[in-house]
């Protein structure tokens, strides 16, 4: 009696289709910016060219973040130019 072997190609294709990709975005960014605004949390923003700016986040939209600074002009920074933001 001969036992049929499973087709490895069939199993691989079935398993590959059942795995889900990680989402492109989790929409948590909006929550984070809103939380910083609500708490008026001081932040330091480092840009891609390593400039740093400190202040509080007053406004944001899809492309821009407004940083309010004490004793200095407010800044509108493009999100695409931000390397990272950390709370002070």
Secondary structure, 3 states (H helix, E strand, C coil): CCCCCCCHHHHHHHHHHHCCCCCCCCCHHHHHHHHHHHHCCEEEEEECCCCEEEEEEEEECCCEEEEECCCCCCEEEEHHHEEEEEEC
